[in-house]
């Protein structure tokens, strides 16, 4: 360990793994990890009470100077609804890992890394297979170079709402490991008894990587939990969460260093790799019933006739914990169009809609075909977007060829219309939708009156 300041990062690239982002190795960047384990009580403990949206965990690891901006562009058109449950086999021993068709080449995913800039005991994330494949190992970054216990758990579908205990999880890696810190990946494999995690195309599976010596992973406010962060055409990975101050939710409550007792933090992105091979398992599959989805149609959907805007906002308030899976919009019929859906935490402002997407996260991007019906079902949002009870999020739905909505209550007050933005107009037992504003272009100054988004929201309760 250095004694008088950080040394430069070696210019030689690792031989077994691709380089971290950026692909050109910096020649004068200081070392990324702390030289000593952070103290139990962080020195930069937040002084403000947390908002409804999960706060960041204390930055036990000093953030890197000159940290590169992640350039890996997320994709937003999953092929299946969240979560995909069918035909998941995990884990199944298959003759020491043999698969039909002989040995298959091992693929490392993703091929570029998310720069580790946060530290806690563990992280959970979900992946979806787009082809039949088998996962054989993982690699991850840790907060320091040391010996320590590392465990990897796996379960079919989403980790939500299964973060409190190991019920329903399978332990597939459990051993003392020489952890290599920030500058080199720590390899976790093979799994116990050479087990493989098999996925059929369309299946989803969640991982929980836990270590007593602290994991390192990525945080950026450009993500939301459940957003696709990596996709190589065979496997897709979503932004997940971190668990701090202990294993599972043992770090919540009195054990937490947060004023509200929080120990789960989102969004967090796994910094590391999965190793997989394209394959077809030879064993019998098992099927798990999917979580039923609720479709909530706004009461103005069939009456939506206003067509003088291409985008409209609304705010969604969760009365219970929910996972928002997708939506249907009322768009111009018989015209193909590009559609973008953005979201941000809290209530948007008029300035946040003008000329910039700063502070917004792209939740969906796709094209809708020419069709006779105005109601268009969009592909779902991958892993889904989680809203805790009491949380408020803003949404901005934009269709380049236009969409239909209805005027807000104040817009009908002639001859002096007024803005009733924020007025609730649709609700059920789990959600409340509030009036928003329309725009004539993407991130342009909103109209002078408020409007009511029309469509269908698909979600399920997260009890």
N, C-alpha and C positions, 0 to 999 in steps of 0.2 A: 504493500500500500504506500502511496506517496506520503511524504512527511512535510513537504514544503510547498504544497499547491498541486493542482491536477496536472497530469501529464497529457500530452496530445494523444489522440486516438491513433492506434497503429494504422499505417496506410495500407498494409497488406490485408487483402480481403480474406474472410474465412473460407476454408476449402469445402466444407460440407453444406453450407447454407448460402442462399443468396444474400446480398447486402441489404441492410435496412434502407428505408427511404432517407435521403435521396440516393439514387444509384451511384452517383459520384461520391467517393468517400471524402469527407472534409479532411483537410490536412492540418488544421489548427484548432479543431473543436475540443474543448476540455472533456475529460472523462465524464461519463454520464451518471455513474452511480456514486452515492456517498461513500466516504472511506470508513465510516463507522455506522452502526445501526442507529437509526433515529431513536430518540428518547420516547418513552411511553406517552408522555404528555407533549403534543406538538407545540412548538414555540409560536406558530402562527395560527393559533386556535381562533376560529371565527368569532367575532364579537356580536354580529347581528343575528337575531333569531332566524331560523330557516323559513323559507317560503313554502307554499304548498308543494312546489316542485322539489324533488330531492336535492339536498345540498351536496356540495363536494365533500368528500372525506378529507381530513387534514392531510396536507401534502407531506407525508412522512419522508418522502424522497425529495431532495431539492430538485426543482425543475431545471431542465437543461437550458443553457443559454444558446441562443441561435437555433432553437428547435425548429426543424423544417416543417412547413405546412404539408399536411398529408395530401397527396395529389391523386390517390386512388379513388376514382370516381365511383360512387355507389350506383347500383342498378335498382329499379323500382317496380319491375313487373314480374312478381312471382308466378309460377305456373300452378300453384295450388293454394287453397285457402289455409289460413292459420288455425290450429296447427295441422300438419299432415300426419295422421296417426296410423294409417293402414300398413300392414305387412312389415312392421319393424321387428327385426330379430336382434336382440342384444342381451348379453353378448353370447354368441354360440361358438363353441370350439369346432373347428372344421378340419380335423386331421392335421393339426399344427399349422393351420392357416392356408391350406391348399384350397384352390377354388377351381371351378369348371374352366376348362380351356388352358390349364397349366399356369405357370408363373406369370404374373402381371407386373408391369412396371409400376414402381412406387412414385406417386405424384405428391409434391409438397405444396400445400395450400394455406394461405395465399402466397404468391411468389414474391411479394414485397411486404414489408412489415409496417405495422402501426407503431410509431415511436413511443416507447414506454415513458410515461410521465406521472404516474400515480402508483401508490403502494398500498396494499392491504393484505389480508390473509387469503382471500380467494376471489375468484371471478366465475360467473355463470354466463353462458351464451348458448345460442341455438344455431344449428346448421340444418340446411335442407339439401337432400340429394336430388339432382336433376337427372341422374342416371343411376343404374344399379352399381353400387360400390361397397368397399369394405375399408374401414378406418383401422389402422394398426398401431398408431403411436401419435404422440403430441410432442411439441417442444414449446418452451416458454421462457420469458425473462424473469429474473428474480432481482431483489433489491440489493443483494450483496453476494460476494463469493464466500460460501460457507457450506457445511454439511447440514442437512435438515430433512425432515419427513415431508414427502409430497404424496398427496392422494388425488386420484381422479375418479369421479363418479359420473355415471351416465344414466339417462332415462329417456323413454320415448316421448316425442312431442316437446312441448314447452316446459321450461322450468317454472313458469307461472302457473299456479300459486304454490309451488313446492319448495320453498326456500327455508323452511323452519327446521326440517329434520331430514334424515336419510330415508324416510318412508317412500318407497317407490323407486329409489335410486339403487344402482348396482355399482359396487366398488370394483374397478377394473385395473387400478394401479395403486400400490401401497408399499413404499419403500424409502429408506434413507437414501438421499441423492446428493452428490456433490453439485451444488448450485453455482452457476457460473456468472451470476450478476447481470449487469446491464449490457455488457459488450459482447456477450456470446450466449447463444441459446442453450438452455438446459434441456436435454433430451429425456422424455418420459416414455419409455417403451423398451421392450415389447410389453403389452398388457399381461395381466396375470394369466398364467397357463397358456400363453400365446393366443389368448382370445382375440377375436376381431369383432368390431361393431359393424354389422351388415345393414345396409339401407337399400331399399328398393327406390327407384326413381319416384320422387314426390314425397318420400318419407322425411320427417323431421326428427331430430334427436338433440338433446341438451347435454352439455358437459358442465361439471363443477370441478374446477381445479383449485385445490387447497394446499397450502404449505404453512408450516409453523414459522418459517423464516421469511415470510412475506413475498408475495408475487408483485411483479411490476407489469403494468398494462397501460392502455391509452385512454385519455379523456380529451374530448373536444366538444365545444358547444355547437358544432355544426351537426352533430348527430342527435337523434332521439332514440329511446329504447325501442327495439324492434325494427329499426331501419336496416336495409341491406347495406353492408359495408364492403363486401367482397363477393365476387362471382366469377368463376373461371369456366362456366359452361357445364360443369359436372357437379359442382358443390357451391353452395351459397351460404354465407355467414352473416349473422345479424348482430347489431349492437345489443349488449346485454347489461349486466349489473356487476357491481363489486359488493362483497360482504366483508366488513371490517370488524376488528376488535375481538374476533373469535370465529369459531366454526359454525356453520349454518347461521341461525339468528341468535346464537348465544351472546353475541356482542351487542345486541339491542338492549334497551332499557338502562339499568344501573351500570352495566359494563361499558356502555358507549361513552365516548368523550364529547358527544354532541349534546347541546342543551335540550333537544327534544328526544334524546335516547335513540336516535336513528343509527342503524348499522348497515342499511342497504343504500347503495348509491347508483344512480343511473343518469345518463347513459354511460357505459364503460365498454371499451372494445378490447377484445383479447389480443395481446401482443405476442404472437408466436405463430406456430404452424401446426396443421394436421397432416399426417401422412396417410394416403389412401391409394387404393388400386381399384380400377374399374373391374367389376367381377359380377358373377351370378352365384349366390349361395346355393348349396345343394341340399339344404335342410328344409323342413316344413316351416312355413311362415305362421306367425300369430297375428291376430287382428285385435285392435283396441277400438272401442266405440268412440267416435268424435264427440267433442263438447258441442251441445246444440247452440246454434247461433240465433240471436234475436234480430229481427229486421224491423226497424222503426221508421215509418213513413211520415214525413212532415204533413200536417193537415192541409197545407196549401199546394201539395204536389200536383194534383189534377187541375188546379185553377191557375197554375203558373203561366202567365201570358206576357209579362213585361219582358222585352227582348232588346233593350237599349244598352246593354252592357255585355262585356265578355268575361268579366270576373266578378265574384261577390264573396264577401267575408261573412263569417258567423263565429260566434263563440259558443263553446260547448262546456257545460258544467256537469261534472260527474256527481251524482247523488250517492252512488255506491262505487266500489272498485270495479272497473270494467277494462276489457281489452277491445279496442276498436279495430275491427278486422278489415273494413272496406266501406264503399259507398256506391250508390247509383245517383246519377245526376240527370237533370232535365235539360237536354241540349237541343240544338237545331236539328230537325230531322232531315233526312235525305242529303246530308252534307258530312263528309269526313272531316275530322278536326283533331288537332293536337290538344291534349288535356294535361294540365299541371295542377297538382294539389300541394299546397304548402301548409306548414303548421308552425306555431311558436308557442312558448309557454306564456300563460297569462292573457291579459286583454291587450289587443293590438292598439296602436294609436294611428291617427290619420297620417302622421309623418312616416310611419313604418310602411305605408303603402305607396309612397311616392318615389319613383325612379330607382329603387334598390330593393334587393331581397335580403339585405343585411338583417340578421336576427331570425330569419325564417329558415326552416329545414324543408327541403323538397321531399315530400312523402310519396308522391306518385308522379310518374311521367309516362305517357303513352298516347296512342292514337285510337280514336273511335271510328268505326266504319260508317259508311252511308247506311242508314236504316230508316224504316218507315216510322217506327216508334220514337217518341221524344225521350222516353226514359231509357237511359243507357247504363247497363251494369258494368262497372269497372273491375279490373282485376284487383284482388285483395292486397293488403299491405304486408305481405310476407309474414313475419312473426307477429304482427299486430302492434298497436300503439296503446300502452298502458296508461290509464288515468286513475289516480287514487281518489277516494271519496273526498269531495270538497275541492278538487283540483279544477282549474279553468284553463282551457287551451283555445287558441284562436286558429281558424282555418281559412284559407284563401283558395277558392276553387276557380280555375281559369280555363276557358275553352276558346281557342283562337277564333273559331267561327261563331262564337256567341252561345249564350245559354239563357234559359228562362227562369224567372223568379217572380215573386209578387212584391208589390210596394209595401213599405212599412206603414205602421198605423199613422204616423205623422204626415206621410206623403199624401194621404187622402183628405187632409184638412184644408180644403180650398176655401178662399183664394190664398191663404197663407199657410202653405205646408211647413212642417217643421221636422226636425230629426228626432226619431225615437230609437236611435241606435242603442243596443244593449237591452232592449225590452224583450222579455221572454215571450215566445210565441208557440213553442211546441215542447212537450215533455211527456215522459212516462215515469215509471218507478225508479229508473236508474240514471236518466240524463235530462238536462234542460238545454234547449237551443235558444239563443238570443239573436235579435236582429243585428244585421251588419250593414255594410255599404258596398255599392257596386262600383266597378271601374270599367272604362271603355277600352283600356289596354292593359298589358301586363305591368303591374306596379306603376300605375298612373294615379293622379290625384282622383280621389273618389267623388261620386256624384253628391249633389247637395242634399239629397234625401236618403233615408235609410231604406233597406230592402230585406226581404226574407228569403233566404236560400231554400230551394225546393229540391227534395230528393229522398233517398233512403240511406240510413246508417245501419251497418251490420256490426254487431258487437256481441260479446258474451260477458256475463258477470264473472268477476274474479274474486271469489269468496275467500 
